[in-house]
Amino acid sequence: MTLRLTDEELSALRERAAQDGESMQDAARRAVREYVSRGEHRRRVSDAAERVIAAHQDAFERLGR
């Protein structure tokens, strides 16, 4: 995979990685892991909310009256 960054993105990555004492590659890989993790977390929260809504639909309907 080739990751193409704008000059601004590359500069920001370089500066941030230096501040964190890591390579740009390590910083980018960490960012990808965090991105994937956030997506998984959102999916789990959404699934849990759907289960709660389904389990308590009657109560939600009564509260909405």
NORZI-V577384 format. One record per residue. RES is the residue in three letters. SS is DSSP state (a for helix, b for strand, c for the rest). NEAR is the number of other ideal C-beta (glycine too) atoms within 12 Angstrom. Layout:
res: <RES/RES>
ss: <SS/SS>
near: <NEAR/NEAR>
This chain:
res: <MET/THR/LEU/ARG/LEU/THR/ASP/GLU/GLU/LEU/SER/ALA/LEU/ARG/GLU/ARG/ALA/ALA/GLN/ASP/GLY/GLU/SER/MET/GLN/ASP/ALA/ALA/ARG/ARG/ALA/VAL/ARG/GLU/TYR/VAL/SER/ARG/GLY/GLU/HIS/ARG/ARG/ARG/VAL/SER/ASP/ALA/ALA/GLU/ARG/VAL/ILE/ALA/ALA/HIS/GLN/ASP/ALA/PHE/GLU/ARG/LEU/GLY/ARG>
ss: <c/c/c/c/c/c/a/a/a/a/a/a/a/a/a/a/a/a/a/a/c/c/c/a/a/a/a/a/a/a/a/a/a/a/a/a/a/a/a/a/a/a/a/a/a/a/a/a/a/a/a/a/a/a/a/c/a/a/a/a/a/a/a/c/c>
near: <7/4/15/8/16/10/10/10/17/17/14/18/26/20/14/20/21/15/12/16/10/17/15/24/15/17/26/24/18/19/23/16/14/14/14/14/14/14/14/14/14/14/14/14/14/14/14/14/15/14/13/14/15/13/12/14/14/12/13/14/10/9/9/8/7>
